[in-house]
Amino acid sequence: MGWNGLKIDGHSGTQFKHRKGFERRKRWVQEKMRTQGKVREGGYAPRERARGYPSWVYYSLLVAAGLIVLFFAGQFLGETVETVDKYHAGIVRGMQEQRTSNYNQLLELAEGSLAGGYWDDAIDDFGRLKETFPENWAVNIGLAKALAGKCAAEGESCSLAREQLMHCYGLPAKEGDVLQQLEDQLKQY
């Protein structure tokens, strides 16, 4: 069974009507495009430019928008750099405060060991402090006192005590009477 121009059994025939309608619409659109405006030979009508502002207006708006973006980016970056600097300064300040606090606590501990006659503990504590603060007067003289005390009490570390005393003489901030007392104490051994 084929199509004989009449209705196919069991079908309404609308698919053929839709195809015919689409082909008519297609031809109408093509004709409309050919005849619209000025037609060049063998082609379609040229499109007309949209009527609007001149192109220099668009370019100037684009430049203005770019400058605004650059301004706010500069403000943001400047604020960010200041914030980072403040953050780092706070960290450094906190580390210095922590270092000072640790120094004071360890110095008190070392001086307590020195006052109690715990020479080895005092030498260890002052030695750790000297690693961090090599030119500090209180640390160096404390180490010299601890070494001199051990030399006087146990007869050990006398040469180290003399070396530490000579190092204390080379420090810029020094107390001569304390050094003289230690020197007199070490002359006995």
PEPEJO-V865785 format. One record per residue. N is the residue number from 0. OMEGA is omega as a letter, one per 20 degrees, with the letter a starting at -180 (none if undefined). NEAR is the number of other C-alpha atoms within 8 Angstrom. D_LAST is the distance of its C-alpha to the last C-alpha in whole Angstrom. Layout:
((N;OMEGA;NEAR;D_LAST) (N;OMEGA;NEAR;D_LAST))
This chain:
((0;r;2;134) (1;a;4;133) (2;a;7;133) (3;a;5;136) (4;r;4;136) (5;a;5;137) (6;r;9;134) (7;a;9;132) (8;r;4;133) (9;a;4;130) (10;a;6;129) (11;r;6;129) (12;a;8;129) (13;a;6;126) (14;r;6;124) (15;r;7;127) (16;r;8;127) (17;r;8;123) (18;r;8;123) (19;r;8;126) (20;r;8;125) (21;a;8;122) (22;r;8;123) (23;a;8;125) (24;a;8;122) (25;r;8;121) (26;r;8;124) (27;r;8;124) (28;r;8;120) (29;r;8;121) (30;a;8;124) (31;a;8;122) (32;r;9;119) (33;a;10;122) (34;a;10;124) (35;r;8;121) (36;r;6;121) (37;a;7;122) (38;r;11;122) (39;a;8;121) (40;r;4;123) (41;a;4;122) (42;a;7;119) (43;r;9;118) (44;r;12;118) (45;r;8;115) (46;r;4;112) (47;r;4;112) (48;r;4;109) (49;r;4;108) (50;a;4;108) (51;a;4;105) (52;r;6;103) (53;a;6;102) (54;a;6;99) (55;r;6;98) (56;r;8;97) (57;r;9;96) (58;r;8;93) (59;r;8;92) (60;r;8;92) (61;r;8;89) (62;r;8;87) (63;r;8;87) (64;r;8;86) (65;r;8;83) (66;r;8;82) (67;r;8;82) (68;r;8;80) (69;r;8;77) (70;a;8;77) (71;r;8;76) (72;r;8;74) (73;r;8;72) (74;a;8;71) (75;a;8;70) (76;r;8;68) (77;r;8;66) (78;a;8;66) (79;r;8;64) (80;r;8;62) (81;r;8;61) (82;r;8;60) (83;r;8;58) (84;r;8;56) (85;r;8;56) (86;r;8;55) (87;r;8;52) (88;r;8;51) (89;r;8;51) (90;a;8;49) (91;r;8;46) (92;r;8;46) (93;r;8;46) (94;r;8;43) (95;r;8;41) (96;r;8;41) (97;r;8;40) (98;r;8;37) (99;r;8;36) (100;r;8;37) (101;r;8;35) (102;a;9;32) (103;a;8;32) (104;a;8;32) (105;r;10;29) (106;r;12;27) (107;r;8;28) (108;a;9;27) (109;r;13;24) (110;r;10;23) (111;r;9;25) (112;r;12;22) (113;a;14;19) (114;a;7;21) (115;a;6;22) (116;r;7;18) (117;a;9;20) (118;a;12;17) (119;r;8;19) (120;r;10;22) (121;r;15;20) (122;r;12;19) (123;a;8;22) (124;r;12;24) (125;r;14;22) (126;r;9;22) (127;r;8;26) (128;a;13;27) (129;r;12;25) (130;a;7;27) (131;a;6;30) (132;a;8;29) (133;a;9;27) (134;a;7;27) (135;a;8;27) (136;a;10;24) (137;a;6;24) (138;a;13;23) (139;r;15;20) (140;r;10;19) (141;r;11;19) (142;r;13;18) (143;r;14;14) (144;a;11;14) (145;r;13;15) (146;r;14;12) (147;r;14;9) (148;r;10;11) (149;r;14;11) (150;a;14;7) (151;a;11;7) (152;a;6;10) (153;a;6;11) (154;a;9;8) (155;r;7;10) (156;a;10;10) (157;r;13;7) (158;r;6;10) (159;r;8;12) (160;r;14;11) (161;r;11;10) (162;r;8;14) (163;r;11;15) (164;r;13;14) (165;r;8;16) (166;r;9;19) (167;r;13;19) (168;a;8;19) (169;a;6;22) (170;a;9;24) (171;r;4;27) (172;a;5;27) (173;r;8;24) (174;a;6;23) (175;a;6;21) (176;r;6;20) (177;r;7;18) (178;r;11;16) (179;r;8;15) (180;r;8;14) (181;r;12;12) (182;r;10;10) (183;r;8;10) (184;a;10;8) (185;a;13;5) (186;a;6;5) (187;a;5;4) (188;none;8;0))
